[in-house]
Amino acid sequence: MSVLSAAYFHDEAAAYAELEATLWPNGPVCPRCGGMERITKVKGGRMGLYRCGPCKRQFTVKVGTVFESSHVPLHQWLQAVYLMCSSKKGISSHQLMRVLDVQYKTAWFMTHRIREAMTAGNLPPIGGAGEVVEIDETFIGQKREKPKNARGYAHKHAVLTLVQRGGSSRSFHVDGTKAADLLPIIKANVHPETSVMTDEAGQYVTLGKHFTEHDFVRHGKGEYGRGETHTNTVEGFYSVFKRGMKGVYQHCSEKHLHRYVAEFDFRYNNRVKLGVDDEKRTYNALRGVVGKRLTYRRSNASA
């Protein structure tokens, strides 16, 4: 039997029951007052409708989530979340359009809402005593035409990624790759007692002043590993990221790049090696839908 044969992928009542069990494990919660007392199901009302006794408000489990006000059936939303979470390199809006039999505009908006659910909030710094964090940057897409005979990557979008070995990744769309662009982000997101590993790029030379240890490999001289000194973990993250961005999504405008990097971070941080399978990864994404209402205007806006 296919994984997509589950009732909540095809039946609307089962989809509501599944989302309620995920977001309300202890029973319905009013999105307005946060209360759980005297909440009753509205008989004869629309699917999944409840009424809060204290504040008199009617609501469903979709209120206050990325699913709110959507005309797409909830069971199709759950299919879309599963497909995005189980596809290692992502699934394009065109592919989702064909699978769900919806318009492209609908599929595009759904994927951006789901990426919003995957976005992590304010997190504590990664690393710590005895931990190693690898740091590197890459370039993707094109923000302007490359001048003739020009060298370097100034015409491309820059992405900075921090990866804790055996742990999580954290990626950022950055304005540039100078020390002034990168150092504040690194200091804010990596614990000072961490050992950091980079390549020999000049923007990283002062990291030893801010962290317990800083070592680097000399890629320019063909050195890619020296014992425990390497950046192979973050390079592995980039191999999946670039294959997804170039092979699946193919084009991404600068104003949406922050959501795409959040999507790849989410799947990396919920990978099988950490004990998270496709079903649990989907569950974790669904838990992130609360409080992240995304309107069409906001999805078209810059970060």
Secondary structure, DSSP 8 states (H G I E B T S, - for coil): --GGGSGGGT-HHHHHHHHHHHH-TTS---TTT---TTEEE-TTSSTT-EEETTT--EE-TTTTBTTTT--S-HHHHHHHHHHHHH-TT---HHHHHHHHT--HHHHHHHHHHHHHHH---S---B--TT-EEEEEEEEES-SS---TT--SSTTSEEEEEEEETTS-EEEEEES--SHHHHHHHHHHHB-TT-EEEEES-GGGTTGGGTSSEEEEE-GGGT---BTTB--HHHHHHHHHHHHIIIIII----GGGHHHHHHHHHHHHHT-GGGT--HHHHHHHHHHT-BT----HHHHTS--
